[in-house]
Amino acid sequence: MAPGGETVVGKSFRFVSQLLASLSLFIASPLAADEFRSPSLTALRVDWRAALDQVRAEINSRPRIAEDFIFAPRRSVLRYDPRATPALVQLNAVSSRFFTGITRSSVPVLLPFDAAAYLEAQRSGAPATLTLSRYQADFNPVDMFDAGPAGYSATFSLEPGAGDGMPGRVFARPVEVQITGSALVYDIADPAGGKGEPVKSLATTYPDLRRFIREGYVRYAFTRFGVAYVVSIQCLDSVAKPRRLACKEAYPVAERFLKALRVAGGQRMRPLTDIAANVLDRPADRSPDFSYRPSGDIIPNTGYRKQAGHPDMMAYAQIRFPLDKAPAFVRSQSYGRRDRNEGPTAYPWRDNFCESRSFAVWQCGGGYGHQGEDIRAADCPPPGEGHEPCDPKQRGVVAVRDAIVIRGARDQAATLQVNSRIEHIRFRYMHMNPHAMNADGVLNGRLVTEGEKIGVISNYLDHPAGTSLHLHFDVQVFTRDGWIWVSPYVTLVSAYERLIRARGREIGPEIAVTAQPVAHALPEDVNKPDLREGSSGEEN
């Protein structure tokens, strides 16, 4: 019997059925050149009975406080009313002191927080000066916590030298550990998905645990209570360096985190439902100007080892375009044609998701690419022609959706996360000045609304003027392998059409010109993955 009460045969049949259904979208009904589709998502059924059983076992390990918790009889039927699960309500009351909004999670929240040990210490008169890390296996207080109808995400850190029995490491900074539990997973045709190796020391606690390195992270994926959970740490799969965490150094940190996980809260809600892919509606009126090349049609010879791009007709979300105003241009900022008739800000748009970088991207040939799209605002018109005043350094960047911000004060990237009954998706913005973002409060936990200005287009890359003046924008969706980059090209085309209220015209491909590299953005060595374009927000 598989976790959540579903047999292995049943799970296999369900997977094959979903795969065939997904393939039928593109085989039985092939997309026309100008049709975009929304993604399909699978809704997982949460086994709250099993979660309550685990809560009971964890609470009973501390007899002095066990009698304070009320568990409904096993024969009772769990209702959506929280009063049907009094022990969980009591647990949420404790955990919400440290994890704001934990009751919004529709899945059991697993965190390295021992609520029973904390309550027992409080009853024993423990001094208030005791730090929270004492009850979190030496992990610092949570850096980011977001809970909602799809599940939850959290980020913790472990200081160098913290943790009894931890091996020493070369990396001299705190290690950030991310965990996401989700009842929604995106169905993507991912040939690398589902792979990994077991971890013997954790096999008893997590029978289906998989460890694997993917897209710059070591990841530990497992299923519990019918929910998909992934613990991940950004790392470099190479030798250890003081400023770069080696994945082998990350293993013991992640495994300490996994051993410390307890049920910290969450609340049973109305089950989510599967979401089918659909053809998107697009504006009927045609734009006289806006044109774009097909998805995957990158500039020739600019892919990893000169491989081509990857066509993807999926608009992964219906978003507000990330630049405040049109016109705007999705164009390569690393390669350009030496052609006076096609400058860096001109139609047609061109996909640059699979341009050669040293960043792991599952959709791109050879497994390496750009991870996102470069977007540039139109040049300011000449003064004195009746145009509004224009400052090229003050072109607004806006939130694409109502979302929560994920960003530490030192990060060069700002990520917006949407957590709803129909989506679990992330949008990342790069090259805005981190000092300006700090001043504007674009930091962990801030709620933003669709269309709200969150910064301006800049050229920040490690330092001001480190790259050209543009915005890098990318998209991640949650799968059973965790947060995975997907091509945002069609998502941006669709968003731009809504912004200008007109439909674009697809052009090409008919180019056979060798690209000329732009020196400021060349990868140093694509054979040695840099992986900087991760949560820290740096881009090559």
C-alpha positions as CSV (number, residue, x, y, z in Angstrom):
1,M,0.0,0.0,0.0
2,A,1.4,3.4,-1.0
3,P,1.3,6.4,1.4
4,G,-2.2,7.9,1.6
5,G,-3.9,4.5,1.0
6,E,-3.5,4.3,-2.7
7,T,-2.0,1.0,-4.1
8,V,1.1,1.0,-6.1
9,V,-0.9,-0.5,-9.1
10,G,-3.5,2.3,-8.6
11,K,-0.8,5.0,-8.6
12,S,0.8,3.5,-11.7
13,F,-2.5,3.4,-13.6
14,R,-3.3,7.0,-12.6
15,F,0.2,8.1,-13.8
16,V,-0.2,6.4,-17.1
17,S,-3.7,7.8,-17.6
18,Q,-2.5,11.3,-16.8
19,L,0.4,10.9,-19.2
20,L,-1.8,9.7,-22.0
21,A,-4.2,12.6,-21.4
22,S,-1.4,15.1,-21.5
23,L,0.1,13.6,-24.7
24,S,-3.4,13.6,-26.3
25,L,-3.4,17.4,-26.0
26,F,-0.5,17.6,-28.4
27,I,-1.0,14.4,-30.5
28,A,-4.7,14.0,-31.0
29,S,-5.3,17.7,-31.1
30,P,-2.0,19.3,-32.3
31,L,-1.7,23.0,-31.5
32,A,-2.1,25.5,-34.3
33,A,0.9,27.9,-34.6
34,D,-1.0,30.7,-32.9
35,E,-2.6,28.6,-30.0
36,F,-1.3,28.8,-26.5
37,R,-2.3,26.4,-23.7
38,S,-2.6,26.6,-20.0
39,P,-0.9,23.9,-17.9
40,S,-2.6,20.9,-16.3
41,L,-2.1,20.3,-12.6
42,T,-2.8,17.2,-10.4
43,A,-4.5,17.8,-7.0
44,L,-3.3,15.4,-4.3
45,R,-5.6,14.0,-1.6
46,V,-4.4,14.8,1.9
47,D,-4.6,12.0,4.5
48,W,-5.3,14.1,7.6
49,R,-6.0,11.0,9.7
50,A,-2.4,9.9,9.2
51,A,-1.2,13.4,10.0
52,L,-3.2,13.4,13.3
53,D,-1.7,10.0,14.1
54,Q,1.8,11.4,13.7
55,V,0.9,14.5,15.8
56,R,-0.4,12.1,18.5
57,A,2.9,10.2,18.5
58,E,5.0,13.3,18.7
59,I,2.9,14.8,21.5
60,N,2.9,11.6,23.5
61,S,6.7,11.5,23.5
62,R,6.4,14.3,26.1
63,P,4.0,12.9,28.7
64,R,4.0,16.0,30.8
65,I,2.2,18.0,28.1
66,A,0.3,15.2,26.3
67,E,-2.7,15.5,28.5
68,D,-3.2,19.1,27.3
69,F,-4.1,18.0,23.8
70,I,-7.5,16.7,22.8
71,F,-7.7,14.1,20.1
72,A,-11.1,13.2,18.5
73,P,-12.0,9.5,18.7
74,R,-10.7,7.6,15.6
75,R,-14.3,6.5,14.7
76,S,-15.3,10.2,14.2
77,V,-15.5,11.6,10.8
78,L,-13.1,14.5,10.1
79,R,-15.0,17.6,8.9
80,Y,-13.7,20.8,7.4
81,D,-14.7,22.5,10.7
82,P,-11.4,22.9,12.7
83,R,-13.3,21.9,15.9
84,A,-13.3,18.3,14.5
85,T,-9.5,18.3,15.0
86,P,-9.0,20.0,18.4
87,A,-5.4,18.7,18.8
88,L,-4.4,20.3,15.5
89,V,-6.1,23.6,16.5
90,Q,-4.1,23.5,19.7
91,L,-0.9,22.8,17.8
92,N,-1.5,25.6,15.4
93,A,-2.0,28.0,18.3
94,V,1.6,27.2,19.5
95,S,3.2,27.2,16.1
96,S,1.6,30.4,14.8
97,R,3.7,32.4,17.3
98,F,6.6,31.7,15.1
99,F,5.1,30.8,11.7
100,T,2.5,33.4,10.9
101,G,-0.5,32.1,8.9
102,I,0.3,28.4,9.4
103,T,-3.5,27.7,9.5
104,R,-3.8,28.8,5.9
105,S,-1.9,25.7,4.8
106,S,-4.1,23.0,3.3
107,V,-1.5,20.4,3.9
108,P,0.2,19.2,7.1
109,V,3.1,21.6,7.7
110,L,6.4,19.7,8.3
111,L,9.1,21.9,9.9
112,P,12.2,21.3,12.1
113,F,10.2,22.7,15.1
114,D,9.6,20.4,18.1
115,A,6.4,22.0,19.5
116,A,6.1,19.3,22.3
117,A,9.7,20.1,23.5
118,Y,9.0,23.8,23.4
119,L,5.8,23.4,25.5
120,E,7.5,21.1,28.0
121,A,10.3,23.6,28.4
122,Q,7.8,26.4,29.0
123,R,6.0,24.4,31.6
124,S,9.3,23.7,33.3
125,G,10.0,27.4,33.6
126,A,12.6,27.6,31.0
127,P,14.1,31.1,30.8
128,A,12.8,33.4,28.1
129,T,16.3,33.9,26.9
130,L,16.5,30.4,25.4
131,T,16.7,30.8,21.6
132,L,14.2,29.2,19.3
133,S,17.0,27.3,17.6
134,R,17.1,25.1,20.7
135,Y,13.8,23.6,19.5
136,Q,14.8,23.6,15.9
137,A,17.8,21.2,15.8
138,D,20.0,24.4,15.9
139,F,18.5,25.9,12.8
140,N,17.9,29.7,13.0
141,P,14.4,31.1,13.3
142,V,12.5,30.8,9.9
143,D,13.7,33.3,7.3
144,M,10.6,33.0,5.1
145,F,7.3,31.2,5.7
146,D,4.3,31.2,3.3
147,A,1.1,29.1,3.7
148,G,-1.9,29.0,1.5
149,P,-4.5,26.8,-0.2
150,A,-1.9,24.9,-2.3
151,G,0.5,24.2,0.7
152,Y,3.4,26.0,2.2
153,S,7.1,27.0,1.7
154,A,9.7,27.9,4.3
155,T,13.4,28.7,4.4
156,F,15.7,28.1,7.4
157,S,19.5,28.5,7.8
158,L,22.2,26.7,9.8
159,E,25.2,28.7,10.9
160,P,28.8,27.5,10.3
161,G,29.8,25.3,13.3
162,A,26.2,24.9,14.6
163,G,24.7,21.6,15.3
164,D,26.2,18.9,17.6
165,G,27.9,16.1,15.6
166,M,27.9,18.0,12.3
167,P,31.0,17.6,10.2
168,G,33.2,20.6,9.5
169,R,32.8,22.4,6.1
170,V,34.8,24.7,3.9
171,F,31.8,26.9,3.1
172,A,32.0,29.8,5.5
173,R,28.4,31.1,5.4
174,P,25.0,29.9,6.8
175,V,23.5,27.2,4.7
176,E,19.9,27.9,3.5
177,V,17.5,25.0,3.5
178,Q,14.2,25.3,1.7
179,I,11.1,23.1,2.2
180,T,7.9,23.0,0.2
181,G,4.8,20.8,0.8
182,S,2.2,21.0,-1.9
183,A,-1.2,19.5,-2.7
184,L,-0.8,20.8,-6.3
185,V,1.8,19.5,-8.7
186,Y,2.3,20.6,-12.3
187,D,2.1,18.0,-15.0
188,I,5.1,18.7,-17.3
189,A,6.6,16.3,-19.8
190,D,9.8,16.0,-17.8
191,P,12.2,13.2,-18.9
192,A,14.4,13.9,-15.9
193,G,11.6,13.8,-13.4
194,G,11.2,11.1,-10.7
195,K,14.9,10.1,-10.6
196,G,17.2,9.9,-7.6
197,E,18.8,7.6,-5.1
198,P,17.6,6.4,-1.6
199,V,19.3,7.6,1.6
200,K,19.9,4.5,3.8
201,S,20.0,6.5,7.1
202,L,16.6,7.9,6.4
203,A,14.9,5.0,4.7
204,T,12.9,3.9,7.8
205,T,11.4,7.4,8.3
206,Y,11.0,8.2,4.6
207,P,10.5,5.0,2.6
208,D,10.2,6.7,-0.8
209,L,12.8,9.4,-0.3
210,R,14.8,10.3,-3.4
211,R,18.0,12.4,-3.3
212,F,19.3,14.0,-6.5
213,I,21.1,17.1,-7.8
214,R,19.1,19.2,-10.2
215,E,19.2,22.7,-11.5
216,G,21.8,23.8,-9.0
217,Y,20.1,22.2,-5.9
218,V,20.5,19.0,-4.0
219,R,17.0,17.9,-3.4
220,Y,15.3,15.3,-1.2
221,A,11.8,14.5,-2.4
222,F,9.3,12.3,-0.6
223,T,5.6,11.7,-0.1
224,R,3.8,11.8,3.3
225,F,0.1,12.0,4.1
226,G,-0.5,11.9,0.3
227,V,1.4,15.3,-0.1
228,A,4.5,16.0,-2.2
229,Y,7.4,17.4,-0.1
230,V,10.8,18.6,-1.3
231,V,13.7,19.8,0.8
232,S,16.4,21.5,-1.2
233,I,19.7,23.4,-0.7
234,Q,21.5,25.4,-3.5
235,C,24.9,24.0,-4.0
236,L,27.8,23.4,-6.5
237,D,28.4,19.8,-7.5
238,S,32.2,20.2,-7.3
239,V,34.9,20.8,-4.8
240,A,34.2,22.9,-1.7
241,K,35.1,26.6,-1.6
242,P,34.7,29.2,1.1
243,R,32.2,31.1,-0.9
244,R,30.5,28.2,-2.7
245,L,28.8,25.3,-0.9
246,A,29.6,21.9,-2.3
247,C,26.7,19.6,-2.6
248,K,28.5,17.0,-0.5
249,E,28.8,19.6,2.3
250,A,25.0,20.2,2.0
251,Y,24.1,16.5,2.5
252,P,24.6,16.4,6.3
253,V,22.8,19.7,6.7
254,A,19.7,18.6,4.7
255,E,19.7,15.2,6.5
256,R,19.8,16.9,9.9
257,F,16.8,19.0,8.7
258,L,14.9,15.9,7.6
259,K,15.5,14.1,10.8
260,A,14.2,17.1,12.8
261,L,10.9,17.5,10.8
262,R,7.7,17.4,12.9
263,V,4.1,18.2,12.1
264,A,3.9,21.9,13.1
265,G,0.3,22.7,11.9
266,G,-1.9,23.2,9.0
267,Q,-5.7,22.8,8.6
268,R,-8.0,20.5,6.7
269,M,-9.9,22.2,4.0
270,R,-12.1,21.4,1.1
271,P,-10.0,19.2,-1.3
272,L,-8.4,20.7,-4.3
273,T,-9.4,19.5,-7.8
274,D,-7.4,18.5,-10.8
275,I,-7.0,21.3,-13.4
276,A,-7.1,20.5,-17.1
277,A,-5.0,22.2,-19.8
278,N,-7.0,24.5,-22.1
279,V,-6.5,26.6,-25.2
280,L,-6.2,30.2,-24.0
281,D,-8.4,33.0,-25.3
282,R,-6.4,35.8,-27.0
283,P,-7.4,39.3,-28.2
284,A,-9.3,39.3,-31.5
285,D,-7.9,42.6,-32.8
286,R,-4.5,42.3,-34.4
287,S,-1.6,44.6,-33.4
288,P,-0.1,46.6,-36.3
289,D,3.3,46.4,-34.7
290,F,3.8,43.6,-32.2
291,S,5.4,40.5,-33.8
292,Y,7.4,37.6,-32.3
293,R,9.3,34.6,-33.4
294,P,8.2,31.1,-32.4
295,S,9.0,29.6,-29.0
296,G,12.3,27.9,-29.1
297,D,13.6,29.9,-32.1
298,I,16.7,31.2,-30.4
299,I,19.5,32.9,-32.4
300,P,21.3,30.2,-34.3
301,N,24.4,28.7,-32.6
302,T,23.7,30.4,-29.3
303,G,22.5,27.3,-27.4
304,Y,24.7,25.1,-25.3
305,R,27.2,23.5,-27.7
306,K,25.3,25.3,-30.5
307,Q,22.1,23.3,-29.9
308,A,18.7,24.7,-30.8
309,G,16.1,26.0,-28.4
310,H,13.1,24.1,-27.0
311,P,9.6,24.9,-28.3
312,D,7.1,25.3,-25.5
313,M,3.6,26.6,-26.3
314,M,2.5,26.7,-22.6
315,A,1.5,29.9,-20.9
316,Y,2.1,28.8,-17.4
317,A,0.0,31.6,-15.8
318,Q,-2.2,34.5,-16.8
319,I,0.0,37.4,-15.6
320,R,0.3,41.1,-15.8
321,F,3.3,41.9,-18.0
322,P,6.2,42.7,-15.7
323,L,7.2,46.1,-17.2
324,D,5.0,49.1,-16.4
325,K,4.5,50.3,-20.0
326,A,4.7,49.2,-23.6
327,P,6.5,49.0,-25.9
328,A,8.9,46.4,-24.5
329,F,11.0,43.8,-26.1
330,V,12.0,40.2,-25.3
331,R,15.5,40.2,-26.9
332,S,18.9,38.6,-26.2
333,Q,21.2,40.7,-24.1
334,S,24.1,38.3,-24.6
335,Y,24.1,37.8,-28.4
336,G,23.1,40.2,-31.1
337,R,23.1,40.5,-34.9
338,R,25.4,43.1,-36.2
339,D,22.6,44.6,-38.3
340,R,21.6,48.2,-38.2
341,N,18.0,47.2,-39.1
342,E,17.6,45.0,-36.0
343,G,18.7,46.8,-32.8
344,P,18.4,45.6,-29.2
345,T,14.9,47.1,-28.8
346,A,12.9,46.1,-31.8
347,Y,10.1,43.7,-32.9
348,P,9.9,40.9,-33.5
349,W,10.6,39.4,-30.1
350,R,12.9,36.4,-29.9
351,D,13.1,33.6,-27.4
352,N,16.4,33.5,-25.3
353,F,15.4,30.9,-22.7
354,C,17.9,28.3,-24.0
355,E,20.8,30.6,-24.9
356,S,24.1,29.2,-23.7
357,R,24.7,29.8,-20.0
358,S,26.2,27.6,-17.3
359,F,22.9,27.1,-15.6
360,A,21.1,23.8,-15.5
361,V,17.7,23.9,-17.3
362,W,15.9,20.7,-18.0
363,Q,14.1,21.9,-21.2
364,C,17.2,23.0,-23.0
365,G,19.6,20.9,-25.2
366,G,22.4,19.4,-23.1
367,G,20.7,20.4,-19.9
368,Y,22.0,24.0,-19.8
369,G,20.5,27.4,-20.7
370,H,19.5,30.8,-19.5
371,Q,16.6,29.9,-17.1
372,G,14.5,32.9,-18.2
373,E,14.0,35.7,-20.7
374,D,15.7,39.1,-21.0
375,I,13.3,42.0,-21.4
376,R,14.2,45.5,-22.4
377,A,12.1,48.7,-22.4
378,A,11.9,50.8,-25.5
379,D,14.5,53.6,-25.8
380,C,13.4,57.0,-24.7
381,P,12.2,59.1,-27.6
382,P,14.2,62.3,-28.5
383,P,13.2,65.3,-26.4
384,G,11.2,68.1,-27.8
385,E,8.7,66.1,-29.8
386,G,5.7,66.3,-27.5
387,H,6.6,63.1,-25.6
388,E,6.2,62.6,-21.9
389,P,9.5,63.0,-19.9
390,C,11.4,59.8,-20.0
391,D,14.3,58.6,-17.8
392,P,15.8,55.3,-19.1
393,K,16.9,54.6,-15.5
394,Q,13.4,54.9,-14.1
395,R,11.4,52.5,-16.2
396,G,9.0,50.8,-13.9
397,V,8.9,47.1,-13.0
398,V,5.6,45.8,-11.6
399,A,4.2,42.7,-9.8
400,V,2.8,40.2,-12.3
401,R,0.3,38.9,-9.7
402,D,-1.0,39.3,-6.2
403,A,1.8,37.4,-4.4
404,I,4.2,37.1,-1.5
405,V,7.8,38.3,-1.8
406,I,10.7,35.9,-1.3
407,R,13.9,37.8,-0.9
408,G,16.7,38.2,1.7
409,A,18.4,41.5,2.2
410,R,21.5,40.4,0.3
411,D,19.7,38.8,-2.6
412,Q,20.0,40.3,-6.1
413,A,16.7,38.7,-7.1
414,A,13.2,39.2,-6.0
415,T,10.8,36.2,-6.3
416,L,7.0,36.5,-6.2
417,Q,5.2,33.3,-5.1
418,V,1.5,32.6,-5.8
419,N,-0.1,30.0,-3.6
420,S,-3.8,29.4,-4.4
421,R,-6.3,26.6,-5.0
422,I,-5.4,26.6,-8.7
423,E,-1.7,27.6,-8.8
424,H,1.6,27.1,-7.0
425,I,4.1,29.1,-9.0
426,R,7.0,31.5,-8.7
427,F,8.2,34.5,-10.8
428,R,11.7,35.8,-10.4
429,Y,13.0,39.3,-11.3
430,M,16.7,40.1,-11.6
431,H,19.1,43.0,-12.1
432,M,17.2,45.5,-10.0
433,N,19.5,47.2,-7.5
434,P,19.3,45.3,-4.1
435,H,20.0,48.4,-2.1
436,A,17.0,50.1,-3.7
437,M,14.8,47.0,-3.1
438,N,15.8,47.0,0.6
439,A,14.9,50.7,0.9
440,D,11.5,49.9,-0.7
441,G,10.9,47.0,1.6
442,V,10.9,44.4,-1.2
443,L,11.8,41.6,1.3
444,N,10.7,38.3,2.6
445,G,7.0,38.2,3.5
446,R,5.8,41.4,1.9
447,L,2.5,41.1,0.1
448,V,2.3,42.8,-3.3
449,T,-0.7,43.3,-5.6
450,E,-0.8,42.8,-9.3
451,G,0.4,45.9,-11.1
452,E,2.1,47.4,-8.0
453,K,5.5,49.0,-8.8
454,I,8.3,47.0,-7.1
455,G,11.3,48.6,-8.7
456,V,12.9,49.9,-11.9
457,I,14.8,48.3,-14.7
458,S,18.5,48.3,-13.8
459,N,21.9,46.9,-14.8
460,Y,22.9,45.3,-11.4
461,L,25.1,42.2,-11.6
462,D,27.3,41.9,-8.5
463,H,27.7,45.6,-8.7
464,P,26.0,48.5,-10.6
465,A,26.6,48.6,-14.4
466,G,27.6,44.9,-14.3
467,T,25.3,44.1,-17.3
468,S,23.1,45.9,-19.8
469,L,20.0,47.8,-18.8
470,H,17.3,45.1,-18.8
471,L,15.1,42.8,-16.7
472,H,15.7,39.1,-16.4
473,F,12.4,37.3,-15.8
474,D,11.8,33.6,-15.1
475,V,9.2,31.2,-13.9
476,Q,9.2,28.1,-11.7
477,V,6.4,25.6,-11.1
478,F,6.2,23.0,-8.3
479,T,6.5,19.4,-9.3
480,R,7.4,16.2,-7.4
481,D,11.0,17.2,-8.0
482,G,10.5,20.6,-6.4
483,W,10.6,24.0,-8.0
484,I,11.6,23.6,-11.7
485,W,12.3,26.3,-14.2
486,V,10.1,26.4,-17.3
487,S,10.2,28.6,-20.4
488,P,8.3,31.9,-19.7
489,Y,8.4,33.0,-23.4
490,V,4.8,32.2,-24.3
491,T,3.6,33.4,-20.8
492,L,5.2,36.8,-21.7
493,V,3.8,36.9,-25.2
494,S,0.3,36.2,-23.8
495,A,0.7,38.8,-21.0
496,Y,2.0,41.5,-23.5
497,E,-1.0,40.9,-25.8
498,R,-3.3,41.6,-22.8
499,L,-1.3,44.7,-22.0
500,I,-1.6,46.2,-25.5
501,R,-5.1,44.6,-26.0
502,A,-4.1,43.2,-29.3
503,R,-2.9,40.0,-30.8
504,G,0.7,39.6,-32.0
505,R,1.9,38.1,-35.3
506,E,4.2,35.1,-35.3
507,I,7.1,35.4,-37.7
508,G,9.7,33.0,-39.0
509,P,11.9,31.2,-38.6
510,E,14.0,32.1,-41.6
511,I,17.3,33.3,-40.1
512,A,20.7,31.7,-40.9
513,V,23.1,34.3,-39.6
514,T,25.8,33.4,-37.1
515,A,25.3,35.3,-33.9
516,Q,27.9,37.7,-32.6
517,P,28.5,37.5,-28.9
518,V,28.3,40.5,-26.6
519,A,31.3,40.4,-24.3
520,H,29.7,41.5,-21.1
521,A,27.4,38.5,-20.8
522,L,29.4,35.5,-22.1
523,P,29.5,32.4,-19.9
524,E,33.0,31.8,-18.6
525,D,32.9,28.0,-19.3
526,V,29.7,26.2,-20.0
527,N,31.4,22.9,-19.2
528,K,31.8,24.0,-15.6
529,P,28.4,24.9,-14.3
530,D,28.5,28.2,-12.4
531,L,24.9,27.8,-11.0
532,R,24.9,31.4,-9.7
533,E,21.5,32.1,-11.2
534,G,19.8,30.5,-8.3
535,S,18.1,31.9,-5.2
536,S,20.9,34.4,-4.7
537,G,19.7,36.1,-7.9
538,E,23.0,36.5,-9.7
539,E,23.1,36.0,-13.5
540,N,26.0,35.3,-15.8
